[in-house]
Amino acid sequence: MMLTSFLSSRPLFRLRQSSNKKVAFFKTHRNINIILTMSTSITSNAFRLTATRLASSFNASSACFSTHTEPIPQTGEWAGCRRDFRAPISISGGAGADLIHNPLFSKGTSFKMGERDRLRLRGLLPPAVQNIHLQKERFLATFRDEESAIKKNMLLEDLHDRNETLYHRVLVDHIEEVAPIVYTPTVGQACQEFAHRFRRPRGMYFCEEDRGHMAAMVYNWPHKDVHVIVVTDGSRILGLGDLGSNGMVR
């Protein structure tokens, strides 16, 4: 048995049946081989419907990640940006001002006009649209004008608190320059002085007063998609001794 895609003449999948099972072989648009096996107790019509839906869903999802071959624009609001569109992401917290103040998703002045209209940002940002490369150069100019290492650390942390994408772009492109600022020797002083320049909470804090509440506390964390958890008591950081909550800087 062979079924054909509605969009092309190539087979959507091939159906074979043995004495105890039905097997469908098909290939997605990204050449991913899929084998679907079901018991012979399933009717042929039900099996064909399941295989058709599975094949269609894989092809639809792979189409969302198709690669565009057009060159990267050098001018305009798309300058330096690829047009490899991805499936829409789900953002908790809505749009508008909430989105601007979310460092995970905020791009600052890098939001294009179409994005500003769709996300209700028009009027909440300066009208000029700047790509991430120009944003990085402007930040580095301010960063390099500062002579104090601890103040450079503060500039980077302020950037981290408002635009994590740009923060990591700076680190990746200029790791030799910024590594001594985000790590030794500057991070030791940053840990010691953390309580004096606390700006925005990061991470979660558990203390002895929280006994009996810790299981419920973890649900206060705003993000649901958590892959890694780092737990520390801050008792030995860079040989500086017990820094307690100040170790959160690390």
N, C-alpha and C positions, 0 to 999 in steps of 0.2 A: 504494500500500500504506500502511495506517495502523495503528499499534499503539497500544493504550490502556494507561495506567498502571493498576496493580493497585489504587491507592488512590483514584482518581477516574476520571471518565468522559472527562476531557480527553485529547487525543492525547499520547502520550509523545514520538513523533517522526513525521515524514512521510518516506517513502522514495520517491525518484524515480530513474529510470534513463534514461540517454541512451545513445548508441552506444558510448561508450568509458569511462563511469564511472557509479558509483552514488553518490548524494548523499542524505544524511539531514539534515533541518532539524528542530531541536527547541529548546525554550526551557526554561530551568531555573525553579525556584521564585522566583528573584530576577530573572527576566526577562532573563537573559543568553542571547543568541542564539548557538547553536552550529551549525556546519556541518561535517559529517563527509563526506569524499570518499574513495572507494576505487576501485580498478581493477575493471573488470567481470570480471576473472579470479577474483575472490573470489566464492564462492557466495553466493546470496541469504540462505541460513540463517545462514552465518557473518557476513555483513554485518549482518543484523538483530540477532544476538547481540551483536556489538561495539557497535552503536549503543545497544542497550538497556542494556548495562552502563555505557557512558559517560554516558548520560542519568541513570541511577540514581545514579551516583557524584557527579555534579554536584549533583543534588537533595539527596542525603544530606549533602554538605559544606556546601551553602548553608543547610540546616536547622540546622546547628550554630551558624550566625551569625545566626539569626533574632533580631529585636528584640522585646523585651517592652515592652508599653505600660503596665504597672502603675506607679504612682507610687513614688518613692524613699522608703523608710521613714525616719521621723524618730526612732524609738525602737527599743530592742532592739539585738542584735548586728549587725543589718543597717543600722543608722542611717547615713544618708548614703551608702549603697552602692547601686549599680545592680545589677539582677539579669539583666543581659545575659550569659548564660552563653556561654562559648566552648569550642571543642574542647579536650580535655585536653592539657597541654604535657608534654614529656618532659624530666625533670630528671636531669642526671648527678649522681652522688654519693649517690643513694638518698634516704632520708628520715630522720626523727628528728633527732639532734643535728647530723648533717652538713648538713641543710637549714637549721637555725637559724643555723649559722655561715657560710652562703653568702649574701653580701649581695645577690646578684642575685634571690634568691627568698625570703629571710626577710622576714616582716612583723612580727616581734616579737610583741607582745601582741595584734596585730590578727588573728591566726589564730582563726577561729571554732571552736566545739567540734566540729562535724562534721569540719572540716579537721584538727584536732588528733588525732582518732581515726584518720582515714584515713592521715595522714602520720606516725603514731606520735610525736606531740608531747605527748600528754596527760601531765601531770606534769613536763614539761621547761620549762614556762612558768608564770608566775603565773596563777591561775585567772580573774582579771578579763579580759574581752574589751574592747578599746578600738579604735574605728575610727581611720582614718588622720587624721581631722580633730582628734580629741582628742590623738593622738600628736604632731601638728604643733604644737598649742597648748602642750603641755607642753615640747617642745623649745625653742620660741621664748621661753618664760618663762625657761628656763635661759640661753639665748643672750643675751637682753637684760639679764640680771643681770650679765653679764661686761662689764667696761669695757675690757679690753685687746683690741685688734684682732687681734693674733696668736693670743691664746687663743681668740677667737671662731673664727678660722680652724681651729684645732685641734679645736674642738667640731664644726664642720661636717665636717672630714675623718674624725673618729671616727664620725659618723653615716653618712658615705659608706661606711665600711668595714663597717658592720653592717646597713644597710638602705638600699639605693640608691633604692628606690621613694619612701620618705619623704624622702630627701635631695633628689631632684629635685622633689618636691611643694613643699618649702620654697622652693627656688630659683624655681620657676615662679610661686608665689603671692606671693613677697616679694622679687622680683628687685631692686627699688630699694634695699632694706635690706641685702641680702647681697652684691650685686655688688662693692662696695668691699672686701669681706672675701675673696671668692674670686678677685678680680682686683686691678688696681692700686687703691690703693697697697700693700695688705697682702701680695699674692702675692710681691712682690720680697723682702721680709723672710722669708717662708715658704720661698722657694727657698734663700736664703743659709743658713738654719738647718735645712734639711732633714736633714742628716747628724746633727744633735744630737738630733732628735726622731723618728727613723725608727721606725715602728711596724709597718707591714705593706707588703710589696712590691707594687707595681703596675707593670704593663708588663713588658718584657723588656730586659735589659741585654746589649749585645755589646761586647766589648773585644778588644784585640789578642791576648790569650791564647786567644781563641776561634777564631782562624783555623783553617780546616779542619774546624770543628765546627758552623758556623752553619747549614748546611742541615739538620742533624739537630736542632739546638737548637729550631727553630721548632715541632717536634712536641711540645715540652715544654709549649707553651701549652695550658691546660686546656680552652679553648673551641673548638669546631669551627666554629661559625657566625660567621665573621669577615667583615665587610663593609668596614671601613675600617682602614688601617694608617697611622699617623703616625710618620715616622722623623726624628730630630733628633740633632745632635751637641752640643746645648746650648751652642753657642759664642757666641750672642748672645741673651740673654733680657732684655727690658725695659731694654736699655742697661747691664746690670750686668756684661757681659763673659762670659768662659767659666766657666760654673757646673758643667760636667760632668754627673755623675749627679744632682746636686741639681736640675737642670732638670726632672726627672721630676714634680715638684710641678705643673708647668704642664700 
